Amino acid sequence: MREHSADRTQTRARAELRGDCASCFGLCCAALPFARSADFAIDKDAGTPCPNLRTDHRCGIHATLRERGFTGCTVYDCFGAGQRVSQLTFGGRDWRAGPPEQRRRMFDVFPVVRQLHELLWYLTEALTLPAARPVHADLRGALADTERLAGGTPEELAGLDVAAHRQRVNVLLLRTSELVRAGTRGRKKNRRNADLMGARLKGADLAGADLRGAYLIAADLTGADLRGADLIGADLRDADLTDADLTGAFFLTQPQVNAARGGPGTGLPDSVTRPVHWTAGR
């Protein structure tokens, strides 16, 4: 009974760590900068609202973002930071209606909370991994600390040393990775921070591999075995995951999956959903 209750708690926690644009004041469209590239059709400075952002905080070209050169918008997720900052940190006060100082503070705080929510995502997932049970107590402590920091006042968040906190959490996530990957049979490849851009990895055996921070941009991973691989921070932009098996892969986020290409034969862990721009099916 206790395990089923824990499962429901984790499911609810993950749901809260996904962006809810209807409860946000379009913060990612205003607070963050864009650089003209394959991902964005225009340059936009941080703190300047996107010209496509309507006064009701909805995107005016949401249905045609990819066609209009805003692929970067379609793969972004704030991990629920937008609705927290909008509705909790600033109590539902719209940045458009408030004084300039409130607007600046809201835009400064949003990226901080987004980083904390990303850590909450990883910690929440780590607590679902049976192999990481030896560090579950420490993970729960880190989760509570991170949640407390994310719930801070605008002033507390603005003064927070996020990098230092990330480093403390990363020690636990590294230990989690070691424990989980130890259960994978065979030689577990170390490709941490590797430059694999455009690499030909069709059918590659990457089961249990350490791919933390690897550059897999436009890599051919069709049919690759990525079961039980650590994918935290891996850059999967335009990587071809057709028929690849990522079941059991961990620390994989929705933005990473959204940035890749795949199809009905791509196996995904339960923590992410199949992007709508992929071929339908699961």
Secondary structure, 3 states (H helix, E strand, C coil): CHHHHHHHHHHHHHHHCCCCHHHCCCHHHHHCCECCCCCCCCCECCCCCCCCECCCCCECCHHHCCCCCCHHHHCCCCCCHHHHHHHHHCCCCCCCCCCHHHHHHHHHHHHHHHHHHHHHHHHHHHCCCHHHHHHHHHHHHHHHHHHHHHCCCHHHHHCCCHHHHHHHHHHHHHHHHHHHHCCCCCCCCECCCCECCCCECCCCECCCCECCCCECCCCECCCCECCCCECCCCECCCCECCCCECCCCECCCHHHHHHCECCCCCECCCCCCCCCCCCCCC
